[in-house]
Amino acid sequence: MTRTLRQSCRMIASTSALAAILATAAASPAALAAQPASDAPAPAAAAPAAAAPAASTAPTVATGTLADGAAWRTEVPAAWNGKLVLFAHGFRAGPANPAWDSGFAPTASALVARGYAVASSSYATTGWALGTAAQDQLGTLAAFHDRFGTASRVIAVGRSMGGLVTSMMAEIPDSGIDGAVSTCGLVGGGVSLNNYQLDAAYAAAELLLPGQNVRLTGFTTQAEATETIAALKAALQQATTSAEGRGRLALVAALLNTPTELDGVDADNPEALAAAQAKLVLDTLPTVIERRHTIVNAAGGDSGWTAGVDYSKVLQSSAQRQLVEYMYAKGGLSLNGDLSTLTANAHIEPSNQGLQWMLKTSTPIGELQVPLLATHTTVDLLAPVEYQEEYAETVHQAGKNSLFRQAFVNRAGHCNFTVAENIAAIDAMDQRLQTGNWGSVATAANLQRAATSLKLDGANFVEFRPDEFINDRTWTPAH
C-alpha cells in the first residue's frame, strides 16, 4: 500500500482538541496512608520530642477517568527523576478493561524502582480500540501533568496493538511525547493485519474446501464466525493426513507468515518444518478469525480483500517459497495450478467504510515526529516479525530513517520480552533523547550489554533482518 494513499486518509485529532475531552476528567489520587498523627498533647516538661516518622518511600498512586470512560492510573516514585513512561496496552477481548496492565506490571515496578513515573490507561472500548486509543493515551498524559506537574521527558511505550497505538502517536505533531518504544507492535497496520490473515483463510477454504462457499469476512459477532472456524479446523486437520494436504498447508502457512525458526525443529528438514508449521496454523488461524468481528465492528465494515490479488506474485516474494515448492512436489500437486485457482477466484472486496476507517485510525504512514525504537521477538505468531520489514519500508518512504531504529530478541512468543529487555529499550530511548543522536545506543550489542548489566531476568538481543512481508497491497476500486 502506498504511503500517499495512507496519508491522504489519515485524520488524527490534534492534542489541542483533547483539552475538551479532558475538561471533565476526574483525577482521584489514591495516595498511600498518611503518617499517623498523635492524639496526645505534647509533654509539658522539657523531655525530648519523639522523632518524626520517616517519609514513605512507596510510590504515590493516582487514578481517574477520562470523559469517554477510559480509566487511567499512575505510579510516581518518592524520588521521581522527572521522567514519565506512558504505557499503551494490547488487544483486550473484554469485558475486563483495567487501567493497569498485568503483563506490563513487572516492568512498571522495575521502572518505578529506577525513578521513572509510569502512567497507563484503558481505552474507551475493548477490542480493536484504535478509534480512541491514541487520544486516551494523550488524555492520560494531560491528567498526569495536571496531577503531578509537567514531566521533563515523556517516553511512550506500547505492546502488541498498543505498539501500533504508540507508533500512531509518534506521528502526531506536538503530541507531548518526546520519544516512543513500540514492542511486538502490529506496526504493519490494521489493513495489512486483516489481509494477511484473510489470505491464509482464503487459501485454506479455497483449496481444502473447494466449492463450499465458506464465509471469510464481515463477521459482526463471534457466533457468526463459529461455523467458519469449525469447517476450517476440520479441513486443516484432515490436510495433515495426506501428502497433498500437507503441500497445501505449506502454502497456507507461507501466506500467514508462519515462523520457520522454531525450537527443536531442524530448519534444513523441510518435511519436519512443514509439519511444525501446520500445527501452528491449526492453532493460530481459528484464533484470528474468532477476533475478526471486533475489528469489523470498530471500523464499520471489513477492510480485507482478495479481489485483484495475484497470488503467484505474492508467493514469489516469500522467503518460504522454496519450502512450499518442495512440499507441493512431494504431494504430486501443481503449485502453479493452485495459485492460478486462487487468483481466478479471488473476489472478496472490502467495505469502503471499513477500509477508510482503518486507513485513518490504524495504519502508520511513517511520518515520525519523535524518535522511535521498535523491538520484536524473532518468532511471533500473532504479530509476525515480517511486520517490522513493512514498517521500516514505510518509515523509509516517509524520509524519517534518522528517527527510527529496530531491535530484535531471539525468542519465540508474542511480546515474550524479559523485564531487562524492556528496561534496556526504554533506557536506550532515554539516552537518545538526552544526547540528540542514536550513536550505538540501539545496537543489538549495546542493548544486550545494558540489559545484562541490570542483573534482572536475562536478555537475548541479536542482529536480525526480517524477511519480506508479502501481504501488503493497495486497493483499487476498479477491481
Buried (B, 14 or more C-beta within 10 A) or exposed (E): BEBEBBBEBBEBBEBEEBEEBBEEBEBEBEEEEEEEEEEEEEEEEEEEEEEEEEEEEEBBBBBBBBBBEBBBBBBBBEEBBEBBBBBBBBBBEEEEBEBBBEEBBBBBBBBBEBEBBBBBBBBBBBBBBBBBBBBBBBBBBBBBBBBBEEBEBBBBBBBBBBBBBBBBBBBBEEBBBBBBBBBBBBBBBBBBBBBBBBBBBBBBBBBBBEEEEBEBBBBBEBEBBEEBBEBBBEBBEEBBEEBBBBBBBBBBBBBBBBBBEBEEBEEEEBBBBBBBBBBBBBEBBBEBBBBBBBBBBBBBBBBBBBBBBBBBEBBEEBBBBEBBBBBBEBBEBEBEEBBBBBBEEBEBBBBEEBBBBBBBBBBBBBBBBBBBBBBBBBBBBBBBBBBBBBBBBBBEBBEBEEBBBBBBBBBBEBBEBBBBBBBBBBBBBBBBBEEEEBEEBBBBEBBBEBBBEBEBEEBBBBEBEBBBBBBBBEBEEEE
